[in-house]
Amino acid sequence: MLPNLISQIKSNNATVCVIGLGRVGLPLGVVLANCGLTCYGIDINSERVSQVNRGETPFKENGLDEWLNRARKLGKFHATIETKESISRSDIILVTVGTPTTMQRCMDYSQLHSALERISEVNLYGKAIGIRCTLVPGTVSNVIVPYLEDKSKLKAGKDFALAMCPERILEGCAINELFSLPEIVGGINDVSNAIFAELFRKMNPKKDILYTTPTGAELAKLFTNIYRYLSFALANEFAMWAENYGEDAHEIIKVANYGYPRCNIPKPGFAGGPCLGKDGLLLDNTTFTSMVSTAWKLNEAIPQHVAESIRRRIGLLYGKRIAVLGLAFKAGSDDTRLSPCAKLVEILKGYGAIVPVHDPYIPDTLPIDKALENPDVVVVANNHPEFANLAREIDESGCKLIYDVWGIFDATSFKKAAYMRLGRGT
Ligand SMILES: NC(=O)c1ccc[n+]([C@@H]2O[C@H](COP(=O)([O-])OP(=O)(O)OC[C@H]3O[C@@H](n4cnc5c(N)ncnc54)[C@H](O)[C@@H]3O)[C@@H](O)[C@H]2O)c1
C-alpha cells in the first residue's frame, strides 16, 4: 500500500494537504500544486483562508502572489478551514503549524497538538505524514509516533509513513529555496524516506535528499540556525570590543575577511526573528554549559545597548522624539515576530521617549515624512534596501543624532547631525 504512494506522486495522482498556511506552509503548498499535485491548504484562521482563496497572500514573500494565482488557475490549490474532510482526502499530510515559545521561554506546542488531534480523527492507513515544523529533538520519536499509533491503532512505518522534513527556507526567498535547497529527510523507515524523497523531487528532480533519523533531522535544523545565530552573536561581541577600543567593527571585519578564505565574519547588527530568536531554546534545556544561551543573551542585549548608547550621548531620553526606521526583524520582511527592532521601540518607550515608527513593509506604521517630523534622534534599526537612499532626508529632518544599527550609511553623508553606529567607538 505505502509504496504505491511513490508512483502516485510520480504520476501526479497524489493529493497533498498542508496544515498551517503560514510563511512555511503557504509557499510549500503552492509550489507543490504548481508542480502538479492537488493540494489543500488548511488553516484555522478563516480570514487567512478567504484571503488566499481570493488570490491574496497574507504576508510578504517574493513571487508568492504569482505562484498562488497560477496554482489557483490550474485548479490545483484550495485553501480551507475544513480539516477532517481535506485530511481524509489527502494521501500526504504536511504539518506546517507554528511552534513559537511562551513568555516563560518554553515551547508552545498548542498548534502542533491541535494539528495532531485533527490528523488522528481520520483513517491514516496508507497515508504519509511529514512534519515540517521546528521541534525539540526527539519530539517525532517520543511524542508524535506514540500519539498517532495510540489514536489510530495503526503501526507507524507499516500502515502509515512518517518523516521529519524540517523547513530551512529564508523568508523572502522561500520560492527559490524550495526549488534549490537540499532536503533533510528523517523518515522512521525506508519507505517513509522514499515517499518524501519523491515528494520533494517533484519540486526539482535534481534536488539533493539527505537522509537521517527523525531526531537527526530535528537536530540538523537546529544546528543550521544556531550556527548562524552564534556567528551573529560573535560579530556583535566583536562590535562591543571595537567600541571599547574606540575602533570601528565594520572596518575591522572588512579587513579581517578580505581575501582570507578562513574568515567570513558577518556584520554586527540585530539578530532575532521567529526562527533565530527562539530555535536555540529548543536545545538549550541541556545540563552542560551552552554557548547558545550566551549567544542569546548577547544578541538580545543589543537593542538595550543601542538605547543606552543614545542615552549616554544625548542624556535623558524622557520626552525626546526618537524616530525608529524599521520594525520587521530583518531586511525586506514584514515579519515582526521576536524582532529586535520592536524590542528597541519598547525599550525607548520605557525610557519615556516618544517613538514614531516607519517601516515600508508594515502598513500600520507611519509614513516616512510623518516619522521624520522634528525628531531629536533617528535610529535606522533595519537594513531594508529602501533606507539606503534616505541619508539626505534624515540629515534634513533636524535631528541631532543618527544611530545606524547596520552601518548602512557613511558618516560623511551627514552634514548636520552626529552619526553613531553599532560597533563604532566614539
Ligand atoms: N518562518 C520561517 O521562515 C520558518 C523557516 C523555517 C522553519 N520554520 C518553522 O516552521 C513552522 C511554521 O512556521 P511559520 O513561520 O510558517 O508559522 P506561522 O505562524 O506563520 O503559521 C502557522 C499557521 O498555522 C495555522 N494553524 C495553527 N494551528 C492550526 C491547526 N490546528 N490547523 C490548521 N492551521 C493551524 C495558523 O493559523 C498559522 O496560519 C514553525 O515550526 C517554524 O519554527 C519557520
PDBQT file of the ligand as one rigid body, heavy atoms in Angstrom, charges set to zero:
ROOT
HETATM    1  N1  LIG A 501       9.055  31.420   9.176  1.00  0.00    +0.000 N 
HETATM    2  C1  LIG A 501      10.141  30.838   8.704  1.00  0.00    +0.000 C 
HETATM    3  O1  LIG A 501      10.893  31.431   7.929  1.00  0.00    +0.000 OA
HETATM    4  C2  LIG A 501      10.481  29.414   9.076  1.00  0.00    +0.000 A 
HETATM    5  C3  LIG A 501      11.574  28.819   8.449  1.00  0.00    +0.000 A 
HETATM    6  C4  LIG A 501      11.878  27.509   8.764  1.00  0.00    +0.000 A 
HETATM    7  C5  LIG A 501      11.115  26.829   9.701  1.00  0.00    +0.000 A 
HETATM    8  N2  LIG A 501      10.075  27.441  10.320  1.00  0.00    +0.000 N 
HETATM    9  C6  LIG A 501       9.275  26.643  11.248  1.00  0.00    +0.000 C 
HETATM   10  O2  LIG A 501       8.120  26.226  10.501  1.00  0.00    +0.000 OA
HETATM   11  C7  LIG A 501       6.954  26.197  11.354  1.00  0.00    +0.000 C 
HETATM   12  C8  LIG A 501       5.888  27.132  10.804  1.00  0.00    +0.000 C 
HETATM   13  O3  LIG A 501       6.365  28.450  10.899  1.00  0.00    +0.000 OA
HETATM   14  P1  LIG A 501       5.603  29.688  10.244  1.00  0.00    +0.000 P 
HETATM   15  O4  LIG A 501       6.523  30.858  10.374  1.00  0.00    +0.000 OA
HETATM   16  O5  LIG A 501       5.066  29.318   8.925  1.00  0.00    +0.000 OA
HETATM   17  O6  LIG A 501       4.380  29.844  11.268  1.00  0.00    +0.000 OA
HETATM   18  P2  LIG A 501       3.138  30.834  11.102  1.00  0.00    +0.000 P 
HETATM   19  O7  LIG A 501       2.785  31.253  12.476  1.00  0.00    +0.000 OA
HETATM   20  O8  LIG A 501       3.455  31.864  10.055  1.00  0.00    +0.000 OA
HETATM   21  O9  LIG A 501       1.986  29.908  10.514  1.00  0.00    +0.000 OA
HETATM   22  C9  LIG A 501       1.336  28.925  11.236  1.00  0.00    +0.000 C 
HETATM   23  C10 LIG A 501      -0.074  28.801  10.665  1.00  0.00    +0.000 C 
HETATM   24  O10 LIG A 501      -0.677  27.628  11.211  1.00  0.00    +0.000 OA
HETATM   25  C11 LIG A 501      -2.047  27.926  11.486  1.00  0.00    +0.000 C 
HETATM   26  N3  LIG A 501      -2.528  26.932  12.450  1.00  0.00    +0.000 N 
HETATM   27  C12 LIG A 501      -2.284  26.850  13.767  1.00  0.00    +0.000 A 
HETATM   28  N4  LIG A 501      -2.882  25.754  14.301  1.00  0.00    +0.000 NA
HETATM   29  C13 LIG A 501      -3.514  25.135  13.265  1.00  0.00    +0.000 A 
HETATM   30  C14 LIG A 501      -4.299  23.946  13.154  1.00  0.00    +0.000 A 
HETATM   31  N5  LIG A 501      -4.535  23.169  14.206  1.00  0.00    +0.000 N 
HETATM   32  N6  LIG A 501      -4.799  23.619  11.947  1.00  0.00    +0.000 NA
HETATM   33  C15 LIG A 501      -4.573  24.399  10.865  1.00  0.00    +0.000 A 
HETATM   34  N7  LIG A 501      -3.827  25.524  10.904  1.00  0.00    +0.000 NA
HETATM   35  C16 LIG A 501      -3.299  25.885  12.095  1.00  0.00    +0.000 A 
HETATM   36  C17 LIG A 501      -2.004  29.353  11.980  1.00  0.00    +0.000 C 
HETATM   37  O11 LIG A 501      -3.287  29.953  11.882  1.00  0.00    +0.000 OA
HETATM   38  C18 LIG A 501      -0.968  29.987  11.026  1.00  0.00    +0.000 C 
HETATM   39  O12 LIG A 501      -1.579  30.495   9.856  1.00  0.00    +0.000 OA
HETATM   40  C19 LIG A 501       7.459  26.563  12.740  1.00  0.00    +0.000 C 
HETATM   41  O13 LIG A 501       7.794  25.393  13.424  1.00  0.00    +0.000 OA
HETATM   42  C20 LIG A 501       8.719  27.372  12.459  1.00  0.00    +0.000 C 
HETATM   43  O14 LIG A 501       9.622  27.354  13.543  1.00  0.00    +0.000 OA
HETATM   44  C21 LIG A 501       9.718  28.710  10.006  1.00  0.00    +0.000 A 
ENDROOT
TORSDOF 0
